[in-house]
Amino acid sequence: MKQKVHRVFPVLHVLSVAILLFSPAFLVPFTFSVALADGFHAVFAVGFLAAALTGLFLYFLTRGRYRRELQPRDGFLLVTLVWTTVPTLATIPLLLAIPGMSFTDAYFEAVSGLTTSGATVLTGLDGLAPSINIWRTLMVWLGGMGIIVLAVAILPMLGIGGSQLFKAESPGCMKDTKLTPRIEETAKGLWGVYAAVTLTCIASLHLAGMTWVDAVVHGFSTMGLGGFSSHDASFAYFNSATIEAVTTFFMLAASLNFAIHFLALRRRSLGPYAEDTEARWVLVWLGASCAGIAVFLLAKGTYPDFWTALRYASFNVVSIASTTGFASVDFAQWPVFAPVWMIFLSSFVTSSGSTGGGIKIVRALVLLKQSFRELTRIIHPSAVQRIKLGTQVIENNVIFAVLAFMLMYGGTIITMTMLLLASGLDNITAVTAVIACINNMGPGLGQVGPSSNYQGLTDFQTWVCTATMLLGRLEMFPILVLFTPAFWRK
C-alpha cells in the first residue's frame, strides 16, 4: 500500500501544476466584471485565490518526493484527476454568485462547461451578470482543446515529459501522430491556432450584429463546441440569418481536426483539407443532412418555402451534429425523424482532434470498412484485405481498439440509461439525456429538450449525467482503466 501511495506523488505533483495553470482563468471574468461594473469581481478573486492556494499547497507537499518520469498509466490517472478536480474549483464563482445553487448543480454546470457539453441547469440566463456567463463559456473554451494539452507545453520546462499525457488527453484513435518533432511545440501550435480562430470568430460575430459581450460569450462557446449561451432562447434571441451563418461556419471549422488547421496555416495552403479523409466525410454528412432535413421539413409543411427550411435546418443540424448544442428554434417540435436524425449524427460526425464529442467519424469509417472486410471474408475466406483510410493502412491493433471502444460506448449508454430509468425518468428523456451527455452535445429531447434544460432532474439523475459527460469527454478508457486491478499492480 505504501508503495502505491508513493507512486501517486509524482502524479499529484503534476496535478498541482495543472491547477496552478488553471487558476489565472478566474482573472478573465474578474477583468470583465471590473470593466463592466457588474459587482461580481469578488467571487472570481475568491476562486483565483482558492485555486492558486490549492495548487501551491499540493505543489510544495509533493515537490521532490519520488520524482520520476511519468509512465503511460500515470497519464491516465492524471487526466482523470484533472478533469474531476478542476470542476470542483470552477464551481466557486457559481456557488457564490447564484443564490440557492447546490453543489450538485454547480458541479454539473462546471463539468458541462469543461467537457464542452453545454447542458445547463440554469434559467434566467439573460439576467445573469455578464461575467458569470463569460465564466461559463470560458470553461467551454478551455475544455475545448483540453487543459492537459496546455499543460504539456509547460511540463518539459519542469523536467517532466508530456508525450504520454498528450496521448491520454487527445481525442480519436490516431493518437500518436505528431505535427512537430517536440510534443510541447505541437501543443503550443494547436493552442495558437485555436486562439487565433477564436478571436476571428468573436470579431465576426460582432460584425454580424452581436454586442461585444455576446460575441465573446458565443465565440468561446462556438469554438469549444459547447453550446452555452447568455440567453435562455439561445440563438432564437437574435433571430438573425447572418449571425446563424457566421456561427455555422465556425462550428464547421471547430468540427474539423485542429491539426489540419495547423498544417494548412503552416503550409499556407488548403491542400491539407482536401487530403484529410475525415474532413471530407464530415462535410459530406453535414451537407447531405442539412439539405435532406430541409426538404423533409418543407414536405411536412413545417416551413413555407425551401430557403426558410434550409436556414433553420442548416444551423440546427450543424449545431447538434457537431455536438455544439445551440438552437435557433425548438427543433423538438419538428416531425420526430428530424431531431432523432440530428441526435444520431452527434454520435459520430466530428473529426478526431476537433473540440467535438461522440465516437468521431474516423472510428465510424474504420468500423464500416471492417464490416465490409468481414463480409468479403465470408465469401472469400483466404482473401487478404487491408483496411485503409486514404493512403494510411490501419493496423489490426487499431481496429481492435476501435471495436473495444464501441463496446464500452454502447455499454455505457445502456448502463446510464438504465440508471435513469430506474430513478423514474421517462424513456425519451433518459435515452436522449445519456446520448447527449456521452456525446458532449447538451440538449436532448423530452424533459431535457432545447426549450428546457436539466434543472428538473433529481440530484441522483444529475450525478449520473455528470459522470456520463466525464466518461464521454475522456472517451471512457482513461477513467475505466483505473477500476481494473492490473492498473494498480506494480
C-alpha positions, -999 to +999 in steps of 0.1 A: +000+000+000+028+024+009+045+017-025+012+026-043+009+058-023+045+067-033+036+061-070+009+087-068+031+115-055+046+124-090+011+124-104-002+147-077+028+170-083+019+174-120-018+178-109-007+208-088+009+224-119-023+219-138-043+236-111-018+265-110-021+268-148-059+268-144-060+295-117-054+325-139-085+316-158-105+333-130-089+366-138-106+368-172-141+371-159-127+391-130-114+417-155-147+417-173-166+422-141-144+452-131-147+467-166-185+462-167-190+470-131-214+441-126-204+437-089-192+401-091-154+406-093-150+394-057-163+359-064-137+354-091-110+368-068-120+341-043-119+315-070-085+325-081-071+325-045-087+291-038-072+276-069-038+292-065-035+282-029-047+247-036-021+243-064+007+258-043-001+236-013-001+204-034+030+215-053+051+220-021+036+189-005+048+167-034+079+186-046+109+163-047+090+133-034+097+103-055+103+124-086+104+104-118+093+104-154+056+097-157+046+064-172+016+059-195-006+046-167+003+078-148-011+098-177-045+082-174-046+088-137-035+124-141-061+132-168-089+117-147-078+137-116-076+169-135-110+165-151-126+158-117-106+182-095-107+213-117-145+214-120-146+214-082-126+247-081-146+260-110-179+258-090-167+285-066-180+316-086-212+298-094-219+289-057-211+324-045-229+343-073-261+324-079-285+323-049-297+288-039-274+269-062-265+235-048-230+219-052-245+192-073-259+216-098-228+238-097-205+208-103-228+196-131-226+231-147-188+232-144-183+197-157-207+205-186-186+235-194-152+219-192-163+188-211-178+212-238-213+195-233-233+227-229-260+211-208-272+235-182-293+236-151-296+274-151-326+295-162-328+333-164-295+335-183-305+369-197-305+382-161-272+367-151-242+390-147-221+392-179-190+380-160-209+348-149-219+340-184-183+347-196-170+323-169-194+296-180-183+299-217-146+304-208-148+269-192-161+256-225-133+272-244-106+259-221-121+224-221-123+225-259-087+219-266-080+203-232-064+216-201-038+189-203-027+199-238-019+233-224+000+218-195+020+196-219+035+228-234+048+238-200+057+205-183+090+200-202+103+232-186+098+215-152+117+184-163+086+163-168+079+147-202+045+152-217+040+127-245+020+102-225-003+130-212-010+143-247-018+107-258-042+102-229-060+135-235-061+138-273-094+125-287-097+100-315-079+067-323-049+081-341-032+095-310+005+090-319+006+114-349+028+144-341+028+177-361+062+188-349+092+169-336+087+180-300+053+174-283+054+207-264+057+225-297+027+206-310+007+216-281+017+253-284+009+252-321-025+237-316-033+263-289-021+291-311-044+281-339-073+276-315-068+311-300-064+327-334-096+312-349-114+321-317-105+357-320-116+357-356-149+341-346-155+367-319-148+396-343-170+380-370-200+376-346-197+412-335-196+424-371-227+402-378-247+421-351-238+408-316-227+431-288-191+426-278-201+407-246-224+384-266-197+379-292-172+368-266-197+345-248-208+328-281-173+329-296-159+309-267-189+285-268-188+281-306-151+272-308-154+248-279-185+233-295-201+237-261-234+255-267-236+276-236-254+309-243-261+341-224-298+339-234-325+313-224-337+314-260-302+306-273-299+318-309-336+324-313-329+355-292-310+371-321-333+358-349-306+367-374-297+347-405-264+365-407-254+355-372-266+320-378-245+317-410-213+330-393-218+307-363-225+277-386-192+284-404-172+284-372-190+254-358-179+235-390-143+248-385-143+235-349-157+202-360-125+195-381-092+183-367-073+214-355-041+196-367-054+202-402-059+239-395-023+240-381-009+223-412-029+245-436-016+276-419+020+264-418+019+254-455-003+284-465-024+260-485-058+245-485-043+212-495-044+196-460-082+199-460-085+181-494-061+154-483-079+147-450-104+118-452-122+128-421-128+164-432-143+152-465-167+128-447-177+154-421-186+179-448-204+152-469-225+140-440-234+175-428-241+189-462-263+160-472-282+161-439-288+198-440-303+196-475-322+164-466-337+177-434-347+210-452-365+190-479-382+168-453-394+199-432-407+215-464-426+183-474-441+181-439-453+217-441-431+229-412-419+259-432-435+277-461-405+277-485-373+258-491-349+287-482-365+292-448-364+254-442-328+253-453-318+282-430-332+266-398-322+230-408-286+241-416-280+259-383-296+233-360-283+202-379-248+215-378-252+226-342-264+192-329-244+170-352-212+189-342-222+184-306-224+222-300-260+224-288-271+258-298-307+261-311-324+288-332-358+270-329-374+244-307-364+215-330-381+190-307-414+203-322-403+192-357-415+159-371-398+133-350-374+120-377-355+153-379-344+156-343-337+119-339-315+120-371-297+150-357-290+132-324-278+102-344-254+124-363-240+138-330-226+103-323-200+104-350-199+135-372-169+152-358-132+147-365-107+133-341-086+162-329-116+185-330-134+200-300-164+179-307-176+148-288-190+114-299-172+084-313-156+105-341-160+098-378-126+081-381-139+053-358-171+051-378-151+047-410-129+020-395-159+001-383-177+004-416-146-008-435-141-037-410-177-047-415-172-049-453-140-068-448-158-094-428-185-097-454-158-102-480-141-128-458-173-148-456-173-151-494-135-154-499-121-169-466-085-168-480-086-132-492-061-108-477-077-073-475-061-044-457-082-015-443-071+019-455-081+055-446-068+075-475-033+061-481-028+050-445-031+013-437-050+007-404-033-019-383-053-046-366-044-034-331-061-001-340-092-019-353-094-040-321-091-008-300-120+007-320-141-024-315-134-023-278-142+014-276-176+008-293-184-020-269-176+004-240-195+032-256-226+011-261-223-005-227-220+030-210-252+042-228-271+012-217-259+013-181-265+050-176-299+048-194-310+020-171-299+040-140-320+070-152-350+048-160-347+031-126-347+065-110-381+073-125-372+093-156-393+088-187-380+068-217-373+096-242-357+119-216-335+091-202-322+078-236-316+112-252-301+127-220-275+099-219-267+102-256-265+140-253-241+137-223-219+110-236-215+128-269-210+161-250-238+176-270-261+193-244-298+193-253-317+160-257-355+155-261-383+154-237-376+170-203-341+180-214-351+193-249-339+226-265-368+246-249-359+234-214-328+221-196-315+197-169-328+217-140-358+193-133-336+163-127-331+149-092-297+150-076-291+113-084-301+118-121-278+149-122-248+129-109-255+102-135-254+127-163-223+144-148-205+110-148-216+103-183-202+137-195-169+129-180-168+094-195-177+108-229-151+136-228-123+113-218-136+085-241-142+060-213-108+042-212-087+067-191-114+065-164-125+029-166-089+016-167-085+030-131-110+004-119-090-026-132-068-045-107-040-046-134-037-008-133-027-008-096-003-037-098+034-029-099 
